[in-house]
């Protein structure tokens, strides 16, 4: 009598390994996607913070483009890549006064929305 694994046993092991690899891949892929989204959010928060500094020096303005912040040397152009898809981050930060005279800062990637 020969000792060894049957074809069914080998297929079962291969299927189990494939399932485990699939689950692990999905988990890592989800974590990488979340990390890239958080990195993007931090980049936008940094840009908004720089726009607040710009607005303190230019209180009559209603917006500032990312291009302007780059031209003034406040942002390093090489760091303006979206970590999610490696595209360039562009757009502007809009300064809005509410009824309590509090300024809100909002980012938009659509440059046409900037000329408020």
Biopython code that builds the backbone (N, CA, C, O; Angstrom):
import numpy as np
from Bio.PDB.StructureBuilder import StructureBuilder

atoms = [
    (1, "UNK", "N", (0.842, -1.172, 0.000)),
    (1, "UNK", "CA", (0.000, 0.000, 0.000)),
    (1, "UNK", "C", (0.890, 1.238, 0.000)),
    (1, "UNK", "O", (1.793, 1.369, 0.827)),
    (2, "UNK", "N", (0.621, 2.148, -0.942)),
    (2, "UNK", "CA", (1.402, 3.380, -1.049)),
    (2, "UNK", "C", (0.855, 4.408, -0.071)),
    (2, "UNK", "O", (-0.350, 4.510, 0.159)),
    (3, "UNK", "N", (1.801, 5.177, 0.505)),
    (3, "UNK", "CA", (1.397, 6.268, 1.387)),
    (3, "UNK", "C", (1.537, 7.568, 0.631)),
    (3, "UNK", "O", (2.483, 7.738, -0.138)),
    (4, "UNK", "N", (0.610, 8.491, 0.835)),
    (4, "UNK", "CA", (0.640, 9.782, 0.163)),
    (4, "UNK", "C", (-0.724, 10.434, 0.243)),
    (4, "UNK", "O", (-1.655, 9.907, 0.851)),
    (5, "UNK", "N", (-0.819, 11.578, -0.377)),
    (5, "UNK", "CA", (-2.072, 12.325, -0.360)),
    (5, "UNK", "C", (-2.857, 12.027, -1.629)),
    (5, "UNK", "O", (-2.291, 11.817, -2.702)),
    (6, "UNK", "N", (-4.162, 12.014, -1.477)),
    (6, "UNK", "CA", (-5.001, 11.839, -2.653)),
    (6, "UNK", "C", (-5.189, 13.189, -3.322)),
    (6, "UNK", "O", (-4.900, 14.231, -2.733)),
    (7, "UNK", "N", (-5.664, 13.165, -4.525)),
    (7, "UNK", "CA", (-5.906, 14.390, -5.286)),
    (7, "UNK", "C", (-6.917, 15.277, -4.564)),
    (7, "UNK", "O", (-6.769, 16.499, -4.552)),
    (8, "UNK", "N", (-7.914, 14.688, -3.978)),
    (8, "UNK", "CA", (-8.945, 15.443, -3.251)),
    (8, "UNK", "C", (-8.322, 16.154, -2.048)),
    (8, "UNK", "O", (-8.645, 17.315, -1.797)),
    (9, "UNK", "N", (-7.462, 15.509, -1.319)),
    (9, "UNK", "CA", (-6.811, 16.130, -0.167)),
    (9, "UNK", "C", (-5.927, 17.290, -0.601)),
    (9, "UNK", "O", (-5.930, 18.342, 0.038)),
    (10, "UNK", "N", (-5.180, 17.112, -1.667)),
    (10, "UNK", "CA", (-4.338, 18.200, -2.182)),
    (10, "UNK", "C", (-5.185, 19.381, -2.641)),
    (10, "UNK", "O", (-4.844, 20.529, -2.354)),
    (11, "UNK", "N", (-6.264, 19.125, -3.337)),
    (11, "UNK", "CA", (-7.152, 20.207, -3.779)),
    (11, "UNK", "C", (-7.767, 20.941, -2.584)),
    (11, "UNK", "O", (-7.896, 22.165, -2.609)),
    (12, "UNK", "N", (-8.138, 20.213, -1.558)),
    (12, "UNK", "CA", (-8.717, 20.831, -0.359)),
    (12, "UNK", "C", (-7.704, 21.770, 0.296)),
    (12, "UNK", "O", (-8.055, 22.881, 0.694)),
    (13, "UNK", "N", (-6.469, 21.335, 0.409)),
    (13, "UNK", "CA", (-5.424, 22.169, 1.009)),
    (13, "UNK", "C", (-5.178, 23.412, 0.154)),
    (13, "UNK", "O", (-5.044, 24.514, 0.687)),
    (14, "UNK", "N", (-5.118, 23.240, -1.163)),
    (14, "UNK", "CA", (-4.896, 24.377, -2.063)),
    (14, "UNK", "C", (-6.048, 25.374, -1.965)),
    (14, "UNK", "O", (-5.811, 26.582, -1.966)),
    (15, "UNK", "N", (-7.269, 24.902, -1.882)),
    (15, "UNK", "CA", (-8.434, 25.790, -1.761)),
    (15, "UNK", "C", (-8.392, 26.547, -0.437)),
    (15, "UNK", "O", (-8.672, 27.745, -0.403)),
    (16, "UNK", "N", (-8.050, 25.874, 0.636)),
    (16, "UNK", "CA", (-7.964, 26.544, 1.947)),
    (16, "UNK", "C", (-6.881, 27.615, 1.926)),
    (16, "UNK", "O", (-7.091, 28.724, 2.418)),
    (17, "UNK", "N", (-5.727, 27.289, 1.359)),
    (17, "UNK", "CA", (-4.647, 28.284, 1.268)),
    (17, "UNK", "C", (-5.079, 29.476, 0.418)),
    (17, "UNK", "O", (-4.791, 30.621, 0.769)),
    (18, "UNK", "N", (-5.762, 29.221, -0.688)),
    (18, "UNK", "CA", (-6.235, 30.307, -1.552)),
    (18, "UNK", "C", (-7.229, 31.203, -0.817)),
    (18, "UNK", "O", (-7.189, 32.424, -0.965)),
    (19, "UNK", "N", (-8.118, 30.605, -0.027)),
    (19, "UNK", "CA", (-9.072, 31.405, 0.751)),
    (19, "UNK", "C", (-8.367, 32.278, 1.774)),
    (19, "UNK", "O", (-8.705, 33.451, 1.930)),
    (20, "UNK", "N", (-7.394, 31.715, 2.468)),
    (20, "UNK", "CA", (-6.647, 32.483, 3.469)),
    (20, "UNK", "C", (-5.894, 33.629, 2.805)),
    (20, "UNK", "O", (-5.903, 34.749, 3.314)),
    (21, "UNK", "N", (-5.243, 33.362, 1.675)),
    (21, "UNK", "CA", (-4.521, 34.412, 0.948)),
    (21, "UNK", "C", (-5.486, 35.501, 0.495)),
    (21, "UNK", "O", (-5.167, 36.686, 0.592)),
    (22, "UNK", "N", (-6.659, 35.118, 0.001)),
    (22, "UNK", "CA", (-7.655, 36.099, -0.435)),
    (22, "UNK", "C", (-8.116, 36.996, 0.695)),
    (22, "UNK", "O", (-8.240, 38.208, 0.519)),
    (23, "UNK", "N", (-8.370, 36.410, 1.851)),
    (23, "UNK", "CA", (-8.818, 37.191, 3.013)),
    (23, "UNK", "C", (-7.716, 38.133, 3.479)),
    (23, "UNK", "O", (-7.976, 39.304, 3.758)),
    (24, "UNK", "N", (-6.495, 37.635, 3.563)),
    (24, "UNK", "CA", (-5.367, 38.467, 3.993)),
    (24, "UNK", "C", (-5.146, 39.612, 3.008)),
    (24, "UNK", "O", (-4.907, 40.747, 3.420)),
    (25, "UNK", "N", (-5.224, 39.323, 1.713)),
    (25, "UNK", "CA", (-5.035, 40.362, 0.695)),
    (25, "UNK", "C", (-6.091, 41.457, 0.831)),
    (25, "UNK", "O", (-5.768, 42.644, 0.781)),
    (26, "UNK", "N", (-7.350, 41.059, 1.003)),
    (26, "UNK", "CA", (-8.417, 42.057, 1.148)),
    (26, "UNK", "C", (-8.208, 42.915, 2.390)),
    (26, "UNK", "O", (-8.435, 44.124, 2.350)),
    (27, "UNK", "N", (-7.783, 42.314, 3.476)),
    (27, "UNK", "CA", (-7.553, 43.059, 4.713)),
    (27, "UNK", "C", (-6.426, 44.070, 4.531)),
    (27, "UNK", "O", (-6.564, 45.232, 4.912)),
    (28, "UNK", "N", (-5.312, 43.630, 3.950)),
    (28, "UNK", "CA", (-4.196, 44.547, 3.733)),
    (28, "UNK", "C", (-4.578, 45.638, 2.739)),
    (28, "UNK", "O", (-4.211, 46.798, 2.926)),
    (29, "UNK", "N", (-5.301, 45.285, 1.699)),
    (29, "UNK", "CA", (-5.704, 46.267, 0.700)),
    (29, "UNK", "C", (-6.611, 47.332, 1.320)),
    (29, "UNK", "O", (-6.486, 48.517, 1.011)),
    (30, "UNK", "N", (-7.521, 46.905, 2.194)),
    (30, "UNK", "CA", (-8.413, 47.855, 2.865)),
    (30, "UNK", "C", (-7.618, 48.790, 3.771)),
    (30, "UNK", "O", (-7.881, 49.992, 3.806)),
    (31, "UNK", "N", (-6.644, 48.244, 4.505)),
    (31, "UNK", "CA", (-5.819, 49.067, 5.389)),
    (31, "UNK", "C", (-4.973, 50.061, 4.599)),
    (31, "UNK", "O", (-4.800, 51.205, 5.021)),
    (32, "UNK", "N", (-4.454, 49.636, 3.476)),
    (32, "UNK", "CA", (-3.661, 50.544, 2.633)),
    (32, "UNK", "C", (-4.543, 51.662, 2.090)),
    (32, "UNK", "O", (-4.128, 52.820, 2.063)),
    (33, "UNK", "N", (-5.752, 51.325, 1.659)),
    (33, "UNK", "CA", (-6.680, 52.334, 1.155)),
    (33, "UNK", "C", (-7.041, 53.338, 2.243)),
    (33, "UNK", "O", (-7.085, 54.541, 1.985)),
    (34, "UNK", "N", (-7.300, 52.858, 3.451)),
    (34, "UNK", "CA", (-7.614, 53.757, 4.570)),
    (34, "UNK", "C", (-6.425, 54.651, 4.910)),
    (34, "UNK", "O", (-6.603, 55.838, 5.186)),
    (35, "UNK", "N", (-5.230, 54.100, 4.894)),
    (35, "UNK", "CA", (-4.034, 54.892, 5.194)),
    (35, "UNK", "C", (-3.825, 55.985, 4.149)),
    (35, "UNK", "O", (-3.448, 57.105, 4.493)),
    (36, "UNK", "N", (-4.066, 55.670, 2.887)),
    (36, "UNK", "CA", (-3.928, 56.675, 1.826)),
    (36, "UNK", "C", (-4.978, 57.769, 1.973)),
    (36, "UNK", "O", (-4.685, 58.943, 1.746)),
    (37, "UNK", "N", (-6.196, 57.394, 2.350)),
    (37, "UNK", "CA", (-7.248, 58.393, 2.555)),
    (37, "UNK", "C", (-6.911, 59.309, 3.729)),
    (37, "UNK", "O", (-7.134, 60.518, 3.655)),
    (38, "UNK", "N", (-6.378, 58.744, 4.808)),
    (38, "UNK", "CA", (-5.979, 59.558, 5.961)),
    (38, "UNK", "C", (-4.815, 60.481, 5.613)),
    (38, "UNK", "O", (-4.775, 61.626, 6.063)),
    (39, "UNK", "N", (-3.874, 59.992, 4.818)),
    (39, "UNK", "CA", (-2.750, 60.823, 4.391)),
    (39, "UNK", "C", (-3.245, 61.992, 3.538)),
    (39, "UNK", "O", (-2.755, 63.113, 3.667)),
    (40, "UNK", "N", (-4.211, 61.725, 2.673)),
    (40, "UNK", "CA", (-4.801, 62.793, 1.849)),
    (40, "UNK", "C", (-5.485, 63.824, 2.741)),
    (40, "UNK", "O", (-5.303, 65.026, 2.552)),
    (41, "UNK", "N", (-6.270, 63.361, 3.709)),
    (41, "UNK", "CA", (-6.952, 64.281, 4.626)),
    (41, "UNK", "C", (-5.956, 65.148, 5.388)),
    (41, "UNK", "O", (-6.196, 66.340, 5.582)),
    (42, "UNK", "N", (-4.836, 64.558, 5.826)),
    (42, "UNK", "CA", (-3.811, 65.337, 6.527)),
    (42, "UNK", "C", (-3.178, 66.372, 5.604)),
    (42, "UNK", "O", (-2.868, 67.484, 6.032)),
    (43, "UNK", "N", (-2.987, 66.009, 4.340)),
    (43, "UNK", "CA", (-2.432, 66.980, 3.395)),
    (43, "UNK", "C", (-3.381, 68.163, 3.221)),
    (43, "UNK", "O", (-2.946, 69.315, 3.209)),
    (44, "UNK", "N", (-4.662, 67.882, 3.087)),
    (44, "UNK", "CA", (-5.651, 68.955, 2.929)),
    (44, "UNK", "C", (-5.705, 69.806, 4.195)),
    (44, "UNK", "O", (-5.815, 71.029, 4.103)),
    (45, "UNK", "N", (-5.632, 69.188, 5.370)),
    (45, "UNK", "CA", (-5.612, 69.956, 6.622)),
    (45, "UNK", "C", (-4.400, 70.879, 6.682)),
    (45, "UNK", "O", (-4.509, 72.016, 7.141)),
    (46, "UNK", "N", (-3.255, 70.403, 6.225)),
    (46, "UNK", "CA", (-2.050, 71.227, 6.196)),
    (46, "UNK", "C", (-2.218, 72.390, 5.229)),
    (46, "UNK", "O", (-1.834, 73.518, 5.536)),
    (47, "UNK", "N", (-2.785, 72.121, 4.074)),
    (47, "UNK", "CA", (-3.015, 73.185, 3.087)),
    (47, "UNK", "C", (-3.983, 74.220, 3.641)),
    (47, "UNK", "O", (-3.775, 75.419, 3.455)),
    (48, "UNK", "N", (-5.032, 73.777, 4.315)),
    (48, "UNK", "CA", (-5.985, 74.721, 4.919)),
    (48, "UNK", "C", (-5.297, 75.552, 5.996)),
    (48, "UNK", "O", (-5.555, 76.750, 6.109)),
    (49, "UNK", "N", (-4.436, 74.937, 6.778)),
    (49, "UNK", "CA", (-3.696, 75.672, 7.804)),
    (49, "UNK", "C", (-2.821, 76.756, 7.172)),
    (49, "UNK", "O", (-2.753, 77.876, 7.680)),
    (50, "UNK", "N", (-2.156, 76.426, 6.072)),
    (50, "UNK", "CA", (-1.343, 77.421, 5.365)),
    (50, "UNK", "C", (-2.223, 78.515, 4.762)),
    (50, "UNK", "O", (-1.824, 79.678, 4.707)),
    (51, "UNK", "N", (-3.410, 78.141, 4.314)),
    (51, "UNK", "CA", (-4.338, 79.135, 3.771)),
    (51, "UNK", "C", (-4.814, 80.088, 4.866)),
    (51, "UNK", "O", (-5.027, 81.272, 4.607)),
    (52, "UNK", "N", (-4.981, 79.577, 6.087)),
    (52, "UNK", "CA", (-5.349, 80.449, 7.214)),
    (52, "UNK", "C", (-4.255, 81.481, 7.460)),
    (52, "UNK", "O", (-4.544, 82.657, 7.685)),
    (53, "UNK", "N", (-2.993, 81.039, 7.416)),
    (53, "UNK", "CA", (-1.878, 81.973, 7.572)),
    (53, "UNK", "C", (-1.903, 83.029, 6.458)),
    (53, "UNK", "O", (-1.694, 84.215, 6.712)),
    (54, "UNK", "N", (-2.155, 82.594, 5.255)),
    (54, "UNK", "CA", (-2.238, 83.518, 4.112)),
    (54, "UNK", "C", (-3.376, 84.516, 4.336)),
    (54, "UNK", "O", (-3.217, 85.709, 4.076)),
    (55, "UNK", "N", (-4.513, 84.033, 4.815)),
    (55, "UNK", "CA", (-5.675, 84.897, 5.022)),
    (55, "UNK", "C", (-5.421, 85.930, 6.113)),
    (55, "UNK", "O", (-5.958, 87.036, 6.049)),
    (56, "UNK", "N", (-4.615, 85.588, 7.109)),
    (56, "UNK", "CA", (-4.266, 86.569, 8.140)),
    (56, "UNK", "C", (-3.488, 87.740, 7.546)),
    (56, "UNK", "O", (-3.646, 88.885, 7.969)),
    (57, "UNK", "N", (-2.648, 87.437, 6.560)),
    (57, "UNK", "CA", (-1.856, 88.488, 5.912)),
    (57, "UNK", "C", (-2.638, 89.223, 4.820)),
    (57, "UNK", "O", (-2.295, 90.351, 4.465)),
    (58, "UNK", "N", (-3.675, 88.597, 4.294)),
    (58, "UNK", "CA", (-4.488, 89.179, 3.217)),
    (58, "UNK", "C", (-5.973, 89.062, 3.590)),
    (58, "UNK", "O", (-6.690, 88.253, 3.001)),
    (59, "UNK", "N", (-6.441, 89.856, 4.556)),
    (59, "UNK", "CA", (-7.813, 89.689, 5.061)),
    (59, "UNK", "C", (-8.905, 90.061, 4.059)),
    (59, "UNK", "O", (-10.057, 89.673, 4.254)),
    (60, "UNK", "N", (-8.582, 90.804, 2.985)),
    (60, "UNK", "CA", (-9.626, 91.194, 2.026)),
    (60, "UNK", "C", (-9.947, 90.080, 1.037)),
    (60, "UNK", "O", (-10.935, 90.181, 0.308)),
    (61, "UNK", "N", (-9.147, 89.029, 0.991)),
    (61, "UNK", "CA", (-9.361, 87.987, -0.003)),
    (61, "UNK", "C", (-10.469, 87.037, 0.428)),
    (61, "UNK", "O", (-10.739, 86.870, 1.617)),
    (62, "UNK", "N", (-11.101, 86.421, -0.558)),
    (62, "UNK", "CA", (-12.166, 85.455, -0.278)),
    (62, "UNK", "C", (-11.725, 84.028, -0.569)),
    (62, "UNK", "O", (-12.427, 83.079, -0.220)),
    (63, "UNK", "N", (-10.568, 83.866, -1.204)),
    (63, "UNK", "CA", (-10.039, 82.537, -1.475)),
    (63, "UNK", "C", (-8.554, 82.638, -1.782)),
    (63, "UNK", "O", (-8.035, 83.725, -2.035)),
    (64, "UNK", "N", (-7.879, 81.504, -1.760)),
    (64, "UNK", "CA", (-6.493, 81.422, -2.198)),
    (64, "UNK", "C", (-6.330, 80.093, -2.926)),
    (64, "UNK", "O", (-6.802, 79.052, -2.468)),
    (65, "UNK", "N", (-5.660, 80.151, -4.057)),
    (65, "UNK", "CA", (-5.429, 78.914, -4.801)),
    (65, "UNK", "C", (-4.189, 78.212, -4.254)),
    (65, "UNK", "O", (-3.307, 78.836, -3.664)),
    (66, "UNK", "N", (-4.146, 76.922, -4.464)),
    (66, "UNK", "CA", (-2.974, 76.155, -4.054)),
    (66, "UNK", "C", (-1.766, 76.614, -4.861)),
    (66, "UNK", "O", (-0.637, 76.601, -4.371)),
    (67, "UNK", "N", (-2.015, 77.020, -6.104)),
    (67, "UNK", "CA", (-0.951, 77.567, -6.954)),
    (67, "UNK", "C", (-0.312, 78.786, -6.303)),
    (67, "UNK", "O", (0.911, 78.927, -6.311)),
    (68, "UNK", "N", (-1.131, 79.666, -5.740)),
    (68, "UNK", "CA", (-0.619, 80.867, -5.074)),
    (68, "UNK", "C", (0.233, 80.488, -3.866)),
    (68, "UNK", "O", (1.307, 81.053, -3.660)),
    (69, "UNK", "N", (-0.243, 79.538, -3.070)),
    (69, "UNK", "CA", (0.517, 79.099, -1.901)),
    (69, "UNK", "C", (1.848, 78.478, -2.317)),
    (69, "UNK", "O", (2.850, 78.622, -1.617)),
    (70, "UNK", "N", (1.854, 77.791, -3.450)),
    (70, "UNK", "CA", (3.087, 77.199, -3.969)),
    (70, "UNK", "C", (4.031, 78.287, -4.457)),
    (70, "UNK", "O", (5.230, 78.241, -4.182)),
    (71, "UNK", "N", (3.490, 79.273, -5.187)),
    (71, "UNK", "CA", (4.296, 80.369, -5.715)),
    (71, "UNK", "C", (4.951, 81.169, -4.589)),
    (71, "UNK", "O", (6.094, 81.610, -4.713)),
    (72, "UNK", "N", (4.223, 81.351, -3.498)),
    (72, "UNK", "CA", (4.760, 82.094, -2.355)),
    (72, "UNK", "C", (5.755, 81.266, -1.538)),
    (72, "UNK", "O", (6.375, 81.783, -0.609)),
    (73, "UNK", "N", (5.906, 80.002, -1.876)),
    (73, "UNK", "CA", (6.854, 79.144, -1.175)),
    (73, "UNK", "C", (6.313, 78.543, 0.108)),
    (73, "UNK", "O", (7.077, 77.996, 0.903)),
    (74, "UNK", "N", (5.007, 78.636, 0.324)),
    (74, "UNK", "CA", (4.421, 78.070, 1.536)),
    (74, "UNK", "C", (4.237, 76.564, 1.438)),
    (74, "UNK", "O", (4.222, 75.858, 2.446)),
    (75, "UNK", "N", (4.097, 76.083, 0.204)),
    (75, "UNK", "CA", (3.922, 74.652, -0.030)),
    (75, "UNK", "C", (5.000, 74.194, -0.998)),
    (75, "UNK", "O", (5.262, 74.850, -2.006)),
    (76, "UNK", "N", (5.614, 73.080, -0.691)),
    (76, "UNK", "CA", (6.579, 72.473, -1.604)),
    (76, "UNK", "C", (5.797, 71.739, -2.693)),
    (76, "UNK", "O", (5.046, 70.806, -2.408)),
    (77, "UNK", "N", (5.977, 72.163, -3.926)),
    (77, "UNK", "CA", (5.203, 71.614, -5.045)),
    (77, "UNK", "C", (5.392, 70.105, -5.199)),
    (77, "UNK", "O", (4.479, 69.407, -5.640)),
    (78, "UNK", "N", (6.560, 69.607, -4.842)),
    (78, "UNK", "CA", (6.817, 68.173, -4.999)),
    (78, "UNK", "C", (5.991, 67.325, -4.028)),
    (78, "UNK", "O", (5.851, 66.118, -4.222)),
    (79, "UNK", "N", (5.444, 67.955, -2.985)),
    (79, "UNK", "CA", (4.651, 67.220, -1.997)),
    (79, "UNK", "C", (3.158, 67.326, -2.250)),
    (79, "UNK", "O", (2.358, 66.928, -1.403)),
    (80, "UNK", "N", (2.773, 67.855, -3.398)),
    (80, "UNK", "CA", (1.358, 68.019, -3.713)),
    (80, "UNK", "C", (0.828, 66.877, -4.565)),
    (80, "UNK", "O", (0.193, 67.103, -5.595)),
    (81, "UNK", "N", (1.086, 65.671, -4.140)),
    (81, "UNK", "CA", (0.576, 64.491, -4.836)),
    (81, "UNK", "C", (-0.463, 63.810, -3.958)),
    (81, "UNK", "O", (-0.261, 63.608, -2.761)),
    (82, "UNK", "N", (-1.574, 63.463, -4.585)),
    (82, "UNK", "CA", (-2.624, 62.740, -3.890)),
    (82, "UNK", "C", (-2.138, 61.304, -3.654)),
    (82, "UNK", "O", (-1.880, 60.583, -4.618)),
    (83, "UNK", "N", (-2.010, 60.878, -2.397)),
    (83, "UNK", "CA", (-1.494, 59.535, -2.129)),
    (83, "UNK", "C", (-2.416, 58.427, -2.627)),
    (83, "UNK", "O", (-1.984, 57.284, -2.778)),
    (84, "UNK", "N", (-3.677, 58.753, -2.882)),
    (84, "UNK", "CA", (-4.622, 57.730, -3.313)),
    (84, "UNK", "C", (-4.396, 57.314, -4.759)),
    (84, "UNK", "O", (-4.501, 56.133, -5.093)),
    (85, "UNK", "N", (-4.080, 58.297, -5.631)),
    (85, "UNK", "CA", (-3.920, 57.955, -7.050)),
    (85, "UNK", "C", (-2.730, 58.655, -7.713)),
    (85, "UNK", "O", (-2.573, 58.597, -8.932)),
    (86, "UNK", "N", (-1.906, 59.306, -6.916)),
    (86, "UNK", "CA", (-0.680, 59.983, -7.385)),
    (86, "UNK", "C", (-0.955, 61.158, -8.327)),
    (86, "UNK", "O", (-0.045, 61.617, -9.018)),
    (87, "UNK", "N", (-2.191, 61.648, -8.364)),
    (87, "UNK", "CA", (-2.488, 62.830, -9.167)),
    (87, "UNK", "C", (-2.065, 64.081, -8.399)),
    (87, "UNK", "O", (-1.809, 64.027, -7.196)),
    (88, "UNK", "N", (-1.997, 65.185, -9.096)),
    (88, "UNK", "CA", (-1.586, 66.439, -8.462)),
    (88, "UNK", "C", (-2.773, 67.043, -7.725)),
    (88, "UNK", "O", (-3.894, 67.054, -8.234)),
    (89, "UNK", "N", (-2.514, 67.541, -6.530)),
    (89, "UNK", "CA", (-3.561, 68.217, -5.759)),
    (89, "UNK", "C", (-3.626, 69.659, -6.249)),
    (89, "UNK", "O", (-2.620, 70.369, -6.259)),
    (90, "UNK", "N", (-4.808, 70.078, -6.649)),
    (90, "UNK", "CA", (-5.011, 71.442, -7.134)),
    (90, "UNK", "C", (-6.344, 71.944, -6.592)),
    (90, "UNK", "O", (-7.114, 71.183, -6.006)),
    (91, "UNK", "N", (-6.606, 73.218, -6.790)),
    (91, "UNK", "CA", (-7.857, 73.798, -6.327)),
    (91, "UNK", "C", (-7.596, 75.025, -5.490)),
    (91, "UNK", "O", (-6.615, 75.740, -5.695)),
    (92, "UNK", "N", (-8.485, 75.262, -4.545)),
    (92, "UNK", "CA", (-8.326, 76.442, -3.700)),
    (92, "UNK", "C", (-9.014, 76.242, -2.360)),
    (92, "UNK", "O", (-9.772, 75.296, -2.146)),
    (93, "UNK", "N", (-8.713, 77.179, -1.469)),
    (93, "UNK", "CA", (-9.355, 77.237, -0.159)),
    (93, "UNK", "C", (-10.233, 78.484, -0.169)),
    (93, "UNK", "O", (-9.761, 79.586, -0.450)),
    (94, "UNK", "N", (-11.504, 78.298, 0.139)),
    (94, "UNK", "CA", (-12.468, 79.412, 0.143)),
    (94, "UNK", "C", (-12.672, 79.872, 1.584)),
    (94, "UNK", "O", (-12.871, 79.061, 2.489)),
    (95, "UNK", "N", (-12.619, 81.190, 1.776)),
    (95, "UNK", "CA", (-12.837, 81.795, 3.095)),
    (95, "UNK", "C", (-14.262, 82.323, 3.134)),
    (95, "UNK", "O", (-14.647, 83.141, 2.299)),
    (96, "UNK", "N", (-15.050, 81.856, 4.105)),
    (96, "UNK", "CA", (-16.448, 82.259, 4.196)),
    (96, "UNK", "C", (-16.737, 82.775, 5.596)),
    (96, "UNK", "O", (-16.389, 82.133, 6.586)),
    (97, "UNK", "N", (-17.378, 83.943, 5.674)),
    (97, "UNK", "CA", (-17.833, 84.488, 6.956)),
    (97, "UNK", "C", (-19.257, 84.012, 7.207)),
    (97, "UNK", "O", (-20.099, 84.069, 6.311)),
    (98, "UNK", "N", (-19.531, 83.545, 8.422)),
    (98, "UNK", "CA", (-20.910, 83.193, 8.749)),
    (98, "UNK", "C", (-21.567, 84.363, 9.491)),
    (98, "UNK", "O", (-20.963, 85.425, 9.641)),
    (99, "UNK", "N", (-22.789, 84.165, 9.947)),
    (99, "UNK", "CA", (-23.518, 85.274, 10.577)),
    (99, "UNK", "C", (-22.903, 85.722, 11.896)),
    (99, "UNK", "O", (-23.210, 86.815, 12.373)),
    (100, "UNK", "N", (-22.041, 84.904, 12.498)),
    (100, "UNK", "CA", (-21.387, 85.266, 13.746)),
    (100, "UNK", "C", (-19.989, 85.820, 13.506)),
    (100, "UNK", "O", (-19.190, 85.943, 14.434)),
    (101, "UNK", "N", (-19.705, 86.152, 12.249)),
    (101, "UNK", "CA", (-18.413, 86.696, 11.825)),
    (101, "UNK", "C", (-17.267, 85.727, 12.109)),
    (101, "UNK", "O", (-16.142, 86.140, 12.393)),
    (102, "UNK", "N", (-17.571, 84.448, 12.028)),
    (102, "UNK", "CA", (-16.542, 83.426, 12.145)),
    (102, "UNK", "C", (-16.190, 82.963, 10.733)),
    (102, "UNK", "O", (-17.066, 82.772, 9.889)),
    (103, "UNK", "N", (-14.915, 82.790, 10.500)),
    (103, "UNK", "CA", (-14.469, 82.407, 9.168)),
    (103, "UNK", "C", (-14.335, 80.894, 9.092)),
    (103, "UNK", "O", (-13.722, 80.263, 9.953)),
    (104, "UNK", "N", (-14.918, 80.330, 8.050)),
    (104, "UNK", "CA", (-14.739, 78.907, 7.783)),
    (104, "UNK", "C", (-13.874, 78.762, 6.539)),
    (104, "UNK", "O", (-13.947, 79.570, 5.613)),
    (105, "UNK", "N", (-13.076, 77.743, 6.537)),
    (105, "UNK", "CA", (-12.154, 77.485, 5.440)),
    (105, "UNK", "C", (-12.529, 76.143, 4.816)),
    (105, "UNK", "O", (-12.586, 75.124, 5.504)),
    (106, "UNK", "N", (-12.783, 76.153, 3.521)),
    (106, "UNK", "CA", (-13.151, 74.906, 2.865)),
    (106, "UNK", "C", (-12.343, 74.722, 1.593)),
    (106, "UNK", "O", (-12.118, 75.663, 0.832)),
    (107, "UNK", "N", (-11.915, 73.493, 1.382)),
    (107, "UNK", "CA", (-11.122, 73.153, 0.204)),
    (107, "UNK", "C", (-12.047, 72.683, -0.907)),
    (107, "UNK", "O", (-13.000, 71.943, -0.667)),
    (108, "UNK", "N", (-11.756, 73.119, -2.118)),
    (108, "UNK", "CA", (-12.433, 72.583, -3.295)),
    (108, "UNK", "C", (-11.391, 72.291, -4.360)),
    (108, "UNK", "O", (-10.454, 73.062, -4.567)),
    (109, "UNK", "N", (-11.572, 71.178, -5.021)),
    (109, "UNK", "CA", (-10.625, 70.820, -6.073)),
    (109, "UNK", "C", (-11.013, 71.447, -7.404)),
    (109, "UNK", "O", (-10.220, 71.471, -8.344)),
    (110, "UNK", "N", (-12.252, 71.958, -7.475)),
    (110, "UNK", "CA", (-12.725, 72.597, -8.708)),
    (110, "UNK", "C", (-12.339, 74.072, -8.704)),
    (110, "UNK", "O", (-12.899, 74.860, -7.944)),
    (111, "UNK", "N", (-11.397, 74.440, -9.540)),
    (111, "UNK", "CA", (-10.887, 75.809, -9.579)),
    (111, "UNK", "C", (-11.976, 76.801, -9.977)),
    (111, "UNK", "O", (-11.873, 77.982, -9.648)),
    (112, "UNK", "N", (-13.015, 76.349, -10.675)),
    (112, "UNK", "CA", (-14.095, 77.246, -11.091)),
    (112, "UNK", "C", (-14.927, 77.701, -9.902)),
    (112, "UNK", "O", (-15.558, 78.756, -9.962)),
    (113, "UNK", "N", (-14.940, 76.923, -8.819)),
    (113, "UNK", "CA", (-15.683, 77.304, -7.608)),
    (113, "UNK", "C", (-14.935, 78.355, -6.790)),
    (113, "UNK", "O", (-15.498, 78.918, -5.852)),
    (114, "UNK", "N", (-13.700, 78.621, -7.126)),
    (114, "UNK", "CA", (-12.862, 79.492, -6.302)),
    (114, "UNK", "C", (-13.213, 80.965, -6.432)),
    (114, "UNK", "O", (-13.078, 81.710, -5.461)),
    (115, "UNK", "N", (-13.642, 81.389, -7.558)),
    (115, "UNK", "CA", (-13.939, 82.807, -7.773)),
    (115, "UNK", "C", (-15.315, 83.141, -7.242)),
    (115, "UNK", "O", (-16.261, 83.350, -8.001)),
    (116, "UNK", "N", (-15.409, 83.186, -5.923)),
    (116, "UNK", "CA", (-16.688, 83.407, -5.251)),
    (116, "UNK", "C", (-17.033, 84.879, -5.221)),
    (116, "UNK", "O", (-18.079, 85.257, -4.693)),
]
sb = StructureBuilder()
sb.init_structure("model")
sb.init_model(0)
sb.init_chain("A")
sb.init_seg("    ")
for serial, (resi, resn, name, xyz) in enumerate(atoms, 1):
    if name == "N":
        sb.init_residue(resn, " ", resi, " ")
    sb.init_atom(name, np.array(xyz, "f"), 0.0, 1.0, " ", f" {name:<3s}", serial, name[0])
structure = sb.get_structure()
